[in-house]
Amino acid sequence: MLKIYNSLTREKQVFTPIEPGKVRMYVCGMTVYDFCHLGHARVMVVFDMIARWFRASEYQVTYVRNITDIDDKIIKRANENGETIDALTQRFIDAMDEDSAKLGIIRPDIEPRATQHIQGMLEMIGTLIEKGHAYHAANGDVFYSVRSFQDYGKLSGKSLDDLRAGERVEVDTFKRDAMDFVLWKAAKPNEPYWPSPWGNGRPGWHIECSVMSAEHLGAHFDIHGGGQDLQFPHHENEIAQSEAAHSCQMANYWMHNGFVRVDDEKMSKSLGNFFTIREVLTKYDPEVVRFFILRAHYRSPLNYSDKHLDDAKAALTRLYTALRNVEISETAIDWQHPQAKRFKEAMDDDLNTAEAMAVLFELAKEKSLEALTLMKQLGAVIGLLQRNPDDFLQGEGVIARANQTLSPVTQVATATGKAEGTSQAHGVGYSINIDDLIQLRLEAKKAKNFAEADRIRKELADAGIILEDTPQGTTWRRA
C-alpha cells in the first residue's frame, strides 16, 4: 500500500483516493518575474517524481501546477525593465519551461495562469463576504477575517494568539485584526487592474490558488503540494478561504518538500548564495542535478554544494558506465522480481527515493543483462538513465572545453595531420577529435613509445577526458 506523509495530520497515511484509480493533485508553482532557482528546481523535480510514481502505480493522474503572473514583484520588475507585464511574464515562463525540460520534467497536465481566473476569484471573494468571512475595508481592499474560521492554524500548528502583530505579519490599520490577509487589492496609480464590485483592483496572492485548484480539480481533491516555505501562511490561508467558501475539506493530503540549503546555510539573495537553475547547469549536466535532488528524501533538507554535486555526478557515472555497450530491449517491469519489489516498497513508503536508488546501485554491481535491464527500467520510473550512455559519459561541450586546455596533445595531432583549426588558448592549429587522439595513443603503444602514450592519456585527463581500455577497445568519458 502506498503511504505518504500528510502535513495536515503530521503522520504517514495510506493513500486512499477520493475516486478509485484517480489522483487529483495541485502544486503551487512559480511567480514568473525572474529565472527559476534551486528551490524551484526541487519543487518541480519532486512533484514530477510523485506524479510519475502514481502513474507507474496505475493511477490516472491529473496534475495541476499554477503560474502566478500578477504580483507586486512582477509589477516592480516590469517597471524597472521598462517592459510590459505580459512580455516579462511570458519571457520567464518560456525560461522556466526550458529549464524544467532540461531537468527531465514532464509538463503538468494543466498549467493555469492567475490572470485567466479573475472572474472565479471575484466570485469566491463575493461568497466569502456573504458568509461573513471577509470584509471590504475603508481603503478599498477586501480582507479575509482569520478569526471567522475556527480551524485556522490546523495545517501549520500555529495559534493566532501566538503570532504577535508586527513580528510575522504586516500591521495594517485598515484590518480588523493584524492576522487578516488581503483578498483583493484596490488599484494604485500606474498598476494593472480589473473591475470588481469593490472597485478596480487586482487579486491577492492566496486567493489565486484556492480558485485555480477548485476550477480544475473541484472543491475537494486528493493532494495539495508545494515547498515547505509555503505551509504558512500561504497554504494555511488557502485552507481558510477554500473551506469557508465551499463548506468542505479542501485537500485530503498535504505534501511539502524540504528546504534547499547552500553549504549548510539557508539559500538567500542577502547571503549571496542564491543560484538559478541556469547557473548550476553551466557546471553540471541536468541529469546530475535531477539525480542529486532525488537522491535525498523529498521531505529532508537538501544541502547544495559543489562537493555534493560532484558526488552525485560520480554516482550517476557509475550507473551509466554499467549500461555502456549493453543492448537492452524494451520490456515491461517484472514487479515480482525481488529487487523490483524492494524498489516498489521504498517508493510506496512515502516516496523514499534514497532507498529506491540503492536498489539501482545493487543492480549495477550484478552486471548481468537481466539486472541492467531492470536497472534501466526502474530508473525510467523516476526519470533517470534513459540516455545513450555515451551521450552522458562523454557529455556536451567536453570537446569544446578540451580545446582550451590540450596544448601538447593537439600539437601532436597537428603534426600528424589528424586535426585542423586554431586554438584561441594556445595559438596551435587544430580542431580536437578525441577518437583521433585515442588512435594516436594506440599507435604510440604499438611503437612501444609508452611515454608518449602516457602523455596523451594525462593531457586528456587534465582536460577532463578519461580514457578506459577494455577488451573491445578504448572508450572515453568526461571526468
C-alpha positions as CSV (number, residue, x, y, z in Angstrom):
1,M,0.0,0.0,0.0
2,L,1.2,3.5,-0.9
3,K,1.8,5.6,2.2
4,I,2.5,9.4,2.1
5,Y,3.3,11.8,4.9
6,N,0.4,14.1,5.4
7,S,1.4,17.5,6.7
8,L,-2.1,18.1,7.9
9,T,-2.2,15.1,10.2
10,R,1.6,15.0,10.8
11,E,1.9,11.3,10.1
12,K,2.2,8.8,7.3
13,Q,-1.1,7.6,6.0
14,V,-2.2,5.0,3.5
15,F,-3.2,6.9,0.3
16,T,-6.9,6.4,-0.4
17,P,-8.1,8.4,-3.4
18,I,-11.4,10.2,-3.4
19,E,-12.3,8.5,-6.7
20,P,-10.8,4.9,-7.1
21,G,-8.0,4.7,-9.5
22,K,-7.6,8.5,-9.9
23,V,-5.4,11.1,-8.4
24,R,-6.1,14.9,-8.5
25,M,-3.0,16.8,-7.4
26,Y,-2.4,20.6,-7.2
27,V,1.0,22.1,-6.7
28,C,1.9,25.7,-6.1
29,G,4.0,26.9,-9.0
30,M,6.2,29.8,-9.8
31,T,5.8,33.6,-9.6
32,V,7.4,34.5,-13.0
33,Y,9.4,37.6,-12.7
34,D,12.9,36.0,-12.7
35,F,14.8,32.8,-13.6
36,C,13.9,29.8,-11.6
37,H,16.3,28.9,-8.7
38,L,17.3,25.7,-7.0
39,G,14.3,25.8,-4.7
40,H,12.0,25.9,-7.7
41,A,14.0,23.0,-9.2
42,R,13.4,20.9,-6.2
43,V,9.6,21.5,-6.2
44,M,9.4,20.7,-9.9
45,V,11.6,17.6,-9.8
46,V,10.0,16.2,-6.6
47,F,6.4,16.5,-7.7
48,D,7.3,15.3,-11.2
49,M,8.6,12.2,-9.5
50,I,5.5,11.9,-7.4
51,A,3.2,12.2,-10.4
52,R,5.4,9.6,-12.3
53,W,5.1,7.1,-9.3
54,F,1.3,7.4,-9.2
55,R,1.2,6.7,-12.9
56,A,3.6,3.8,-12.5
57,S,1.2,2.6,-9.8
58,E,-1.6,2.6,-12.4
59,Y,-3.4,5.7,-11.2
60,Q,-4.9,8.1,-13.6
61,V,-3.3,11.4,-12.6
62,T,-4.5,15.0,-13.2
63,Y,-1.5,17.2,-12.2
64,V,-2.1,20.9,-11.9
65,R,0.7,23.4,-11.3
66,N,-0.2,27.0,-11.4
67,I,1.6,30.1,-12.7
68,T,1.4,33.4,-10.8
69,D,1.6,36.1,-13.5
70,I,0.3,39.1,-11.5
71,D,2.1,40.1,-8.3
72,D,3.8,43.1,-6.6
73,K,7.2,41.7,-7.6
74,I,6.2,41.2,-11.2
75,I,4.8,44.8,-11.4
76,K,8.0,46.2,-9.9
77,R,10.3,44.2,-12.2
78,A,8.4,45.2,-15.3
79,N,8.6,48.8,-14.3
80,E,12.3,48.6,-13.7
81,N,12.9,46.9,-17.0
82,G,10.6,49.3,-18.9
83,E,8.6,46.4,-20.4
84,T,5.0,45.2,-20.2
85,I,3.9,42.7,-17.6
86,D,2.8,40.3,-20.4
87,A,6.3,40.5,-22.0
88,L,8.1,40.0,-18.7
89,T,6.0,37.0,-17.6
90,Q,6.0,35.3,-20.9
91,R,9.8,35.6,-21.1
92,F,10.2,33.9,-17.8
93,I,7.5,31.3,-18.4
94,D,9.5,30.3,-21.5
95,A,12.7,30.2,-19.5
96,M,11.0,28.1,-16.8
97,D,9.8,25.6,-19.5
98,E,13.4,25.4,-20.9
99,D,14.9,24.8,-17.5
100,S,12.3,22.1,-16.5
101,A,12.7,20.3,-19.8
102,K,16.4,20.0,-19.3
103,L,15.8,18.5,-15.8
104,G,13.6,15.8,-17.4
105,I,10.4,17.2,-16.0
106,I,7.1,16.1,-17.7
107,R,4.8,19.1,-18.1
108,P,1.9,19.1,-15.7
109,D,-1.4,18.2,-17.3
110,I,-2.8,21.7,-16.6
111,E,-0.8,25.0,-16.0
112,P,-3.4,27.7,-15.2
113,R,-2.4,31.3,-15.0
114,A,-3.8,33.6,-12.3
115,T,-4.8,36.3,-14.8
116,Q,-7.0,33.8,-16.6
117,H,-9.1,33.2,-13.4
118,I,-10.0,36.7,-12.3
119,Q,-13.8,36.0,-12.6
120,G,-13.6,33.0,-10.4
121,M,-11.6,35.0,-7.8
122,L,-14.3,37.7,-7.8
123,E,-17.0,35.0,-7.3
124,M,-15.1,33.4,-4.4
125,I,-14.5,36.7,-2.7
126,G,-18.1,37.6,-3.0
127,T,-19.1,34.3,-1.4
128,L,-16.7,34.8,1.5
129,I,-18.2,38.3,2.1
130,E,-21.7,36.9,2.1
131,K,-20.7,34.2,4.6
132,G,-19.1,36.7,6.9
133,H,-15.6,35.6,6.4
134,A,-14.4,38.7,4.5
135,Y,-15.0,42.4,4.6
136,H,-14.5,45.5,2.4
137,A,-12.1,47.9,4.2
138,A,-12.1,51.7,4.1
139,N,-9.0,51.8,1.9
140,G,-10.8,49.7,-0.9
141,D,-9.1,46.4,-0.1
142,V,-11.0,43.3,0.8
143,F,-9.6,41.3,3.7
144,Y,-10.2,37.8,4.9
145,S,-11.1,37.6,8.6
146,V,-9.0,34.8,10.0
147,R,-10.8,34.7,13.4
148,S,-14.0,33.8,11.5
149,F,-12.5,30.5,10.5
150,Q,-12.4,28.2,13.6
151,D,-9.8,25.8,12.2
152,Y,-7.3,28.5,11.2
153,G,-3.8,27.1,12.0
154,K,-4.6,23.4,11.7
155,L,-2.1,22.8,8.9
156,S,0.9,24.8,10.4
157,G,0.0,24.2,14.0
158,K,0.3,27.9,14.7
159,S,-2.0,29.7,17.1
160,L,-3.4,33.1,16.2
161,D,-2.7,34.3,19.7
162,D,0.9,33.3,19.4
163,L,1.5,35.2,16.3
164,R,2.2,38.7,17.6
165,A,1.4,41.6,15.3
166,G,4.3,43.3,13.7
167,E,6.7,40.4,14.0
168,R,5.5,37.9,11.4
169,V,2.7,39.9,9.8
170,E,2.5,43.3,8.4
171,V,0.4,45.7,10.5
172,D,-2.3,47.5,8.5
173,T,-4.6,50.0,10.2
174,F,-7.4,49.1,7.8
175,K,-7.5,45.5,9.1
176,R,-9.9,44.4,11.9
177,D,-7.2,42.0,13.1
178,A,-3.4,42.1,12.4
179,M,-3.6,38.5,11.1
180,D,-6.2,39.3,8.4
181,F,-4.9,39.0,4.9
182,V,-5.8,40.6,1.6
183,L,-8.1,39.0,-1.0
184,W,-8.5,42.0,-3.3
185,K,-6.1,45.0,-3.6
186,A,-7.5,48.3,-4.5
187,A,-5.9,49.7,-7.7
188,K,-2.9,52.0,-7.3
189,P,-1.8,54.6,-10.0
190,N,0.0,53.1,-13.0
191,E,-0.7,49.5,-12.0
192,P,-2.8,46.9,-13.9
193,Y,-6.3,46.4,-12.6
194,W,-9.6,44.6,-13.2
195,P,-13.1,45.9,-12.4
196,S,-14.9,44.4,-9.4
197,P,-17.9,45.1,-7.1
198,W,-15.4,46.7,-4.7
199,G,-13.7,48.9,-7.2
200,N,-10.9,48.5,-9.6
201,G,-8.1,46.3,-8.3
202,R,-6.2,43.0,-8.5
203,P,-6.3,39.8,-6.5
204,G,-4.2,39.0,-3.5
205,W,-1.8,36.1,-3.8
206,H,-3.6,33.5,-1.7
207,I,-6.9,33.6,-3.4
208,E,-5.4,32.6,-6.7
209,C,-4.6,29.0,-5.7
210,S,-7.9,28.5,-4.0
211,V,-9.7,29.4,-7.2
212,M,-7.5,27.6,-9.7
213,S,-7.4,24.4,-7.7
214,A,-11.2,24.4,-7.4
215,E,-11.8,25.2,-11.0
216,H,-9.6,22.4,-12.3
217,L,-9.8,19.7,-9.7
218,G,-13.0,20.5,-7.8
219,A,-13.5,22.0,-4.3
220,H,-12.4,18.7,-2.7
221,F,-9.4,17.0,-4.2
222,D,-6.7,14.4,-3.2
223,I,-3.3,16.1,-2.8
224,H,-2.1,19.7,-2.4
225,G,1.7,20.2,-2.6
226,G,4.5,22.7,-2.6
227,G,7.6,23.8,-0.8
228,Q,7.9,23.7,3.0
229,D,8.1,27.5,3.0
230,L,4.5,27.7,1.7
231,Q,3.0,25.8,4.6
232,F,2.5,29.1,6.4
233,P,0.9,31.4,5.6
234,H,0.1,30.6,2.0
235,H,-1.3,27.1,2.4
236,E,-2.9,27.9,5.7
237,N,-4.7,30.8,4.1
238,E,-5.8,28.7,1.1
239,I,-7.4,26.3,3.5
240,A,-9.2,29.1,5.3
241,Q,-10.5,30.6,2.1
242,S,-11.5,27.4,0.3
243,E,-13.1,25.6,3.2
244,A,-15.0,28.6,4.3
245,A,-16.3,29.2,0.7
246,H,-17.1,25.6,-0.2
247,S,-18.1,24.2,3.2
248,C,-16.0,21.1,2.6
249,Q,-12.4,19.9,3.2
250,M,-10.0,21.3,0.6
251,A,-7.5,18.5,0.2
252,N,-7.1,15.2,1.9
253,Y,-3.3,15.1,1.8
254,W,-0.8,17.9,2.0
255,M,2.7,17.3,0.9
256,H,5.7,19.6,1.4
257,N,9.3,19.2,0.1
258,G,12.1,20.3,2.4
259,F,14.3,23.4,2.1
260,V,17.3,23.8,-0.1
261,R,20.4,24.9,1.8
262,V,23.8,26.0,0.3
263,D,26.9,24.8,2.1
264,D,24.7,24.3,5.2
265,E,23.3,27.8,5.2
266,K,19.8,28.8,4.1
267,M,19.8,29.9,0.5
268,S,19.0,33.6,0.1
269,K,19.9,36.5,-2.0
270,S,21.1,38.5,1.0
271,L,23.7,35.9,1.8
272,G,24.9,35.8,-1.8
273,N,24.4,32.0,-2.0
274,F,21.4,32.2,-4.3
275,F,21.7,30.1,-7.5
276,T,19.5,29.9,-10.5
277,I,19.0,26.6,-12.3
278,R,20.7,28.1,-15.3
279,E,23.8,28.9,-13.3
280,V,24.0,25.4,-11.9
281,L,23.6,23.9,-15.4
282,T,26.6,25.7,-16.7
283,K,28.7,23.5,-14.4
284,Y,26.7,20.3,-14.2
285,D,24.7,18.0,-16.5
286,P,21.0,18.4,-15.9
287,E,20.5,14.7,-15.1
288,V,23.2,15.1,-12.4
289,V,21.1,17.8,-10.9
290,R,17.9,15.7,-11.1
291,F,19.8,12.7,-9.6
292,F,21.2,15.0,-6.8
293,I,17.7,16.2,-5.9
294,L,16.1,12.7,-5.9
295,R,18.9,11.1,-4.0
296,A,17.6,12.8,-0.9
297,H,14.2,12.0,0.6
298,Y,11.9,14.8,-0.6
299,R,11.0,15.9,2.9
300,S,14.6,16.2,4.2
301,P,16.7,19.4,3.8
302,L,18.8,19.4,0.6
303,N,22.3,20.7,1.1
304,Y,23.7,22.1,-2.2
305,S,27.5,22.3,-2.6
306,D,29.9,21.6,-5.4
307,K,31.1,18.6,-3.4
308,H,27.7,17.1,-3.2
309,L,27.1,17.7,-6.9
310,D,30.4,16.2,-7.8
311,D,29.5,13.1,-5.7
312,A,26.2,12.9,-7.5
313,K,28.0,13.1,-10.8
314,A,30.4,10.3,-9.9
315,A,27.5,8.1,-8.7
316,L,25.4,8.6,-11.8
317,T,28.5,8.0,-13.9
318,R,28.8,4.5,-12.2
319,L,25.3,3.7,-13.3
320,Y,25.8,4.8,-16.9
321,T,29.1,3.1,-17.1
322,A,27.4,-0.2,-16.2
323,L,25.0,0.4,-19.1
324,R,27.7,1.1,-21.6
325,N,27.8,-1.3,-24.6
326,V,24.8,-3.2,-23.3
327,E,21.9,-3.9,-25.7
328,I,18.7,-3.5,-23.6
329,S,15.4,-4.3,-25.2
330,E,12.2,-2.6,-24.2
331,T,10.1,-4.8,-21.9
332,A,7.7,-4.3,-19.1
333,I,8.9,-4.3,-15.5
334,D,8.6,-7.6,-13.7
335,W,7.4,-6.3,-10.3
336,Q,7.7,-9.8,-8.9
337,H,11.5,-9.6,-9.2
338,P,13.0,-9.3,-5.7
339,Q,14.8,-6.1,-6.4
340,A,11.8,-4.6,-8.2
341,K,9.8,-5.4,-5.1
342,R,12.3,-3.6,-2.9
343,F,12.2,-0.6,-5.2
344,K,8.4,-0.5,-5.1
345,E,8.4,-0.9,-1.3
346,A,10.7,2.0,-1.0
347,M,8.6,4.2,-3.2
348,D,5.4,3.2,-1.5
349,D,6.9,4.2,1.8
350,D,6.4,8.0,1.4
351,L,8.3,8.1,-1.9
352,N,11.7,7.1,-0.4
353,T,13.8,7.7,-3.5
354,A,17.0,7.4,-1.4
355,E,16.3,3.7,-0.7
356,A,14.9,3.1,-4.2
357,M,18.2,4.4,-5.7
358,A,20.2,2.0,-3.5
359,V,18.4,-0.8,-5.5
360,L,19.8,0.7,-8.7
361,F,23.3,0.5,-7.5
362,E,22.9,-3.1,-6.4
363,L,21.7,-4.0,-9.9
364,A,24.6,-2.1,-11.4
365,K,27.0,-4.3,-9.4
366,E,25.5,-7.5,-10.7
367,K,26.3,-6.6,-14.3
368,S,24.1,-9.2,-15.9
369,L,21.8,-8.3,-18.8
370,E,18.7,-9.1,-16.6
371,A,20.0,-6.8,-13.8
372,L,21.0,-3.9,-16.1
373,T,17.7,-4.1,-17.9
374,L,15.8,-3.9,-14.7
375,M,18.0,-1.0,-13.5
376,K,17.2,1.0,-16.6
377,Q,13.5,0.2,-16.3
378,L,13.4,1.3,-12.7
379,G,15.4,4.4,-13.5
380,A,12.8,5.4,-16.1
381,V,10.1,5.3,-13.4
382,I,11.8,8.3,-11.7
383,G,13.1,10.0,-14.8
384,L,16.7,8.7,-14.9
385,L,19.1,6.6,-17.0
386,Q,17.2,6.9,-20.4
387,R,20.0,8.4,-22.4
388,N,22.6,6.7,-24.6
389,P,25.4,6.0,-22.0
390,D,28.0,7.6,-24.3
391,D,25.9,10.8,-24.5
392,F,26.0,11.1,-20.8
393,L,29.6,9.9,-20.2
394,Q,31.1,12.0,-22.9
395,G,28.8,14.9,-22.3
396,E,28.0,18.0,-24.2
397,G,30.8,20.6,-24.5
398,V,33.6,18.3,-23.4
399,I,35.5,18.6,-26.7
400,A,34.9,22.4,-26.7
401,R,36.3,22.7,-23.2
402,A,39.3,20.5,-24.2
403,N,40.1,22.9,-27.0
404,Q,41.1,25.4,-24.3
405,T,43.4,23.1,-22.4
406,L,45.0,20.5,-24.7
407,S,48.3,22.0,-25.9
408,P,50.9,19.3,-26.2
409,V,48.4,16.7,-27.4
410,T,47.0,19.0,-30.1
411,Q,50.5,19.8,-31.2
412,V,51.0,16.0,-31.8
413,A,47.6,15.9,-33.6
414,T,48.5,18.8,-35.8
415,A,51.9,17.4,-36.6
416,T,50.4,14.1,-37.8
417,G,47.7,15.8,-39.8
418,K,45.0,14.5,-37.6
419,A,43.5,17.9,-36.7
420,E,42.8,21.3,-38.2
421,G,41.9,24.8,-37.0
422,T,43.3,27.2,-34.4
423,S,43.3,27.2,-30.6
424,Q,42.4,30.5,-29.1
425,A,44.1,29.4,-25.9
426,H,47.4,28.3,-27.3
427,G,47.6,29.6,-30.9
428,V,48.1,26.0,-32.1
429,G,46.4,24.9,-35.3
430,Y,43.9,22.1,-34.6
431,S,40.3,21.0,-34.1
432,I,40.1,18.3,-31.4
433,N,38.9,14.9,-32.4
434,I,39.2,12.7,-29.4
435,D,38.9,9.5,-31.4
436,D,41.9,10.5,-33.4
437,L,43.8,11.2,-30.3
438,I,42.9,7.8,-29.0
439,Q,44.3,6.3,-32.3
440,L,47.5,8.3,-31.8
441,R,47.9,6.8,-28.4
442,L,47.3,3.3,-29.8
443,E,49.9,3.9,-32.4
444,A,52.4,5.1,-29.8
445,K,51.8,2.0,-27.7
446,K,52.3,-0.3,-30.8
447,A,55.6,1.5,-31.4
448,K,56.4,0.9,-27.7
449,N,56.6,4.7,-27.2
450,F,54.9,4.3,-23.8
451,A,56.0,7.8,-22.6
452,E,54.1,9.4,-25.5
453,A,51.0,7.2,-24.9
454,D,51.1,8.1,-21.2
455,R,51.4,11.8,-22.0
456,I,48.4,11.7,-24.3
457,R,46.4,10.0,-21.6
458,K,47.5,12.5,-19.0
459,E,46.8,15.5,-21.2
460,L,43.3,14.2,-21.9
461,A,42.7,13.6,-18.2
462,D,43.8,17.1,-17.3
463,A,41.2,18.3,-19.8
464,G,38.5,16.3,-18.1
465,I,38.6,13.3,-20.5
466,I,39.1,9.9,-19.0
467,L,40.3,7.0,-21.3
468,E,39.1,3.5,-20.4
469,D,40.9,0.5,-22.0
470,T,38.6,-2.5,-22.5
471,P,38.9,-5.8,-24.4
472,Q,36.7,-4.2,-27.0
473,G,39.0,-1.2,-27.4
474,T,39.5,2.2,-25.8
475,T,36.5,4.4,-24.9
476,W,36.3,7.8,-23.2
477,R,34.2,9.7,-20.8
478,R,34.2,13.0,-19.1
479,A,35.9,13.1,-15.7
